[in-house]
Amino acid sequence: MSPPAATFENPVAVSGFTMPVKKTLNNLAVKPAVNGQAKTLAEMEDKWESFTFSPIRESQVSRAMTRRYFTDLDNYAESDIVIVGAGSCGLSTAYELAKKRPDLKIAIVEAGVAPGGGAWLGGQLFSAMVMRKPADAFLNDLGVPYEDEGDFVVVKHAALFTSTLLSKVLSFPNIKLFNATAVEDLITRPNPTASDPNAVRIAGVVTNWTLVSMHHDDQSCMDPNTINAPLVISTTGHDGPFGAFCVKRLVSMQQLEKLGGMRGLDMRTAEDAIVKRTREVVKGLIVGGMELSEVDGANRMGPTFGAMALSGVKAAEEALKVIDERKVENSE
Ligand SMILES: Cc1cc2nc3c(=O)[nH]c(=O)nc-3n(C[C@H](O)[C@H](O)[C@H](O)COP(=O)(O)OP(=O)(O)OC[C@H]3O[C@@H](n4cnc5c(N)ncnc54)[C@H](O)[C@@H]3O)c2cc1C
């Protein structure tokens, strides 16, 4: 019978990086699983009196988590692509990228504890999610069922779309989600190919636990951490307590003159504008989703989500056009 999961027998290997771990723990006797323990739910049925979990020691739980997390921090300190924000656009971007390029190491940094951004509900907290065609192609690719209403489709629960997308994204071996972690700043390098001598290219992100980020005003000396990457894709949503983070920072570091600001609601023009204009706004930084409405002064679109999914598809396409070139620049 196999021992409990966290027994320190094997080192953890993550694409080229191996973390040394202890071979044995003298004071920890690893007990085999209880004889006759059920292997299936059917075998457990009506046997709850004799039921018992496999043995564990609290330190095993602690080490099983921390060893993996710190290995990930080490491994993803140099990423190929960082996606900032795990809303519908960021997750769609991650899905397309990971599917097309399993060789790329992709870190997603999400400020919230729960990834998914604003896509757990439709408008005014209603359950259904509306997507205008041809965004149904993205739902078909994911395998999310919907009702066809002619020019648009309706997913019964927005949460069904988001949970399906999230589960697929997190299943890719080349993706790591750092949630409860905020991007506090951007890493920059001079950009000698630009005509403006003050122009920079983006070369990664500066991060911190979100709870720490929220307390810079009342606690001092809480320095951040970093992730280097030749390409950052920002999808932090429209302006709000956290939103539009990267593009606001571009303005304050004088890489964008000003923001256009999100305009009034016009579903007819808003969605096309966001998808078509998803692009590399400054070298090394692609912007998609509602964050882009703040750059371009595009209209808000209300509770229709096709543009978020297809902006993600376009962001991935734009990323794959430049990633190899940005990698070379970043290694210099
Ligand atoms: C009150 C309200 C009203 C809205 N009204 C409209 C509307 O009229 N029209 C419309 O189109 N949309 C509206 N939205 C937003 C709607 O949810 C979005 O259209 C859609 O969710 C945008 O998708 P997104 O992926 O671009 O961004 P979001 O779903 O907003 O996801 C952005 C993600 O980025 C994360 N994030 C932000 N900053 C950082 C950071 N610094 N570091 C790490 N992560 C970060 C956030 O936590 C979030 O998970 C509204 C949202 C709210 C809350």
The ligand as a MOL file (V3000), in Angstrom:
LIG
                    3D

  0  0  0     0  0            999 V3000
M  V30 BEGIN CTAB
M  V30 COUNTS 53 58 0 0 0
M  V30 BEGIN ATOM
M  V30 1 C -19.3910 47.7240 -10.2680 0
M  V30 2 C -18.9040 47.2130 -11.5940 0
M  V30 3 C -19.4340 47.7290 -12.7560 0
M  V30 4 C -18.9960 47.2630 -13.9930 0
M  V30 5 N -19.5190 47.7950 -15.1220 0
M  V30 6 C -19.0660 47.4140 -16.3000 0
M  V30 7 C -19.5560 47.9570 -17.5110 0
M  V30 8 O -20.4400 48.7490 -17.5370 0
M  V30 9 N -19.0190 47.5730 -18.6490 0
M  V30 10 C -18.0520 46.6370 -18.6990 0
M  V30 11 O -17.5880 46.3030 -19.7490 0
M  V30 12 N -17.5860 46.0970 -17.5750 0
M  V30 13 C -18.0660 46.4390 -16.4040 0
M  V30 14 N -17.5990 45.8950 -15.2570 0
M  V30 15 C -16.5340 44.9630 -15.2910 0
M  V30 16 C -16.8960 43.6570 -15.8420 0
M  V30 17 O -16.8490 42.7850 -14.7830 0
M  V30 18 C -15.9210 43.5120 -16.9600 0
M  V30 19 O -16.4170 43.8880 -18.1960 0
M  V30 20 C -15.1090 42.2930 -17.1250 0
M  V30 21 O -15.0950 41.5370 -15.9560 0
M  V30 22 C -13.7600 42.8220 -17.4890 0
M  V30 23 O -12.9140 41.7810 -17.6390 0
M  V30 24 P -11.3690 42.0020 -17.4830 0
M  V30 25 O -10.7900 40.6370 -17.5870 0
M  V30 26 O -10.9030 43.0570 -18.3990 0
M  V30 27 O -11.1840 42.5890 -16.0190 0
M  V30 28 P -11.7480 42.1250 -14.6110 0
M  V30 29 O -12.7850 41.1040 -14.7070 0
M  V30 30 O -12.0750 43.3800 -13.8810 0
M  V30 31 O -10.4720 41.4290 -13.9670 0
M  V30 32 C -9.3430 42.1540 -13.6070 0
M  V30 33 C -8.5840 41.3390 -12.5890 0
M  V30 34 O -7.3430 41.9750 -12.3550 0
M  V30 35 C -7.0510 41.9300 -10.9900 0
M  V30 36 N -6.1210 43.0280 -10.6950 0
M  V30 37 C -6.3570 44.3550 -10.7510 0
M  V30 38 N -5.2580 45.0600 -10.4340 0
M  V30 39 C -4.2950 44.1600 -10.1670 0
M  V30 40 C -2.9360 44.2570 -9.7810 0
M  V30 41 N -2.3400 45.4360 -9.6090 0
M  V30 42 N -2.2420 43.1250 -9.5790 0
M  V30 43 C -2.8200 41.9060 -9.7660 0
M  V30 44 N -4.1120 41.7590 -10.1380 0
M  V30 45 C -4.8480 42.8670 -10.3310 0
M  V30 46 C -8.4030 42.0750 -10.3090 0
M  V30 47 O -8.3770 41.5920 -8.9920 0
M  V30 48 C -9.2900 41.2540 -11.2450 0
M  V30 49 O -9.3870 39.9130 -10.8410 0
M  V30 50 C -18.0180 46.2930 -14.0240 0
M  V30 51 C -17.4800 45.7900 -12.8560 0
M  V30 52 C -17.9120 46.2380 -11.6410 0
M  V30 53 C -17.3320 45.6610 -10.3920 0
M  V30 END ATOM
M  V30 BEGIN BOND
M  V30 1 1 1 2
M  V30 2 1 2 3
M  V30 3 2 2 52
M  V30 4 2 3 4
M  V30 5 1 4 5
M  V30 6 1 4 50
M  V30 7 2 5 6
M  V30 8 1 6 7
M  V30 9 1 6 13
M  V30 10 2 7 8
M  V30 11 1 7 9
M  V30 12 1 9 10
M  V30 13 2 10 11
M  V30 14 1 10 12
M  V30 15 2 12 13
M  V30 16 1 13 14
M  V30 17 1 14 15
M  V30 18 1 14 50
M  V30 19 1 15 16
M  V30 20 1 16 17
M  V30 21 1 16 18
M  V30 22 1 18 19
M  V30 23 1 18 20
M  V30 24 1 20 21
M  V30 25 1 20 22
M  V30 26 1 22 23
M  V30 27 1 23 24
M  V30 28 2 24 25
M  V30 29 1 24 26
M  V30 30 1 24 27
M  V30 31 1 27 28
M  V30 32 2 28 29
M  V30 33 1 28 30
M  V30 34 1 28 31
M  V30 35 1 31 32
M  V30 36 1 32 33
M  V30 37 1 33 34
M  V30 38 1 33 48
M  V30 39 1 34 35
M  V30 40 1 35 36
M  V30 41 1 35 46
M  V30 42 1 36 37
M  V30 43 1 36 45
M  V30 44 2 37 38
M  V30 45 1 38 39
M  V30 46 1 39 40
M  V30 47 2 39 45
M  V30 48 1 40 41
M  V30 49 2 40 42
M  V30 50 1 42 43
M  V30 51 2 43 44
M  V30 52 1 44 45
M  V30 53 1 46 47
M  V30 54 1 46 48
M  V30 55 1 48 49
M  V30 56 2 50 51
M  V30 57 1 51 52
M  V30 58 1 52 53
M  V30 END BOND
M  V30 END CTAB
M  END
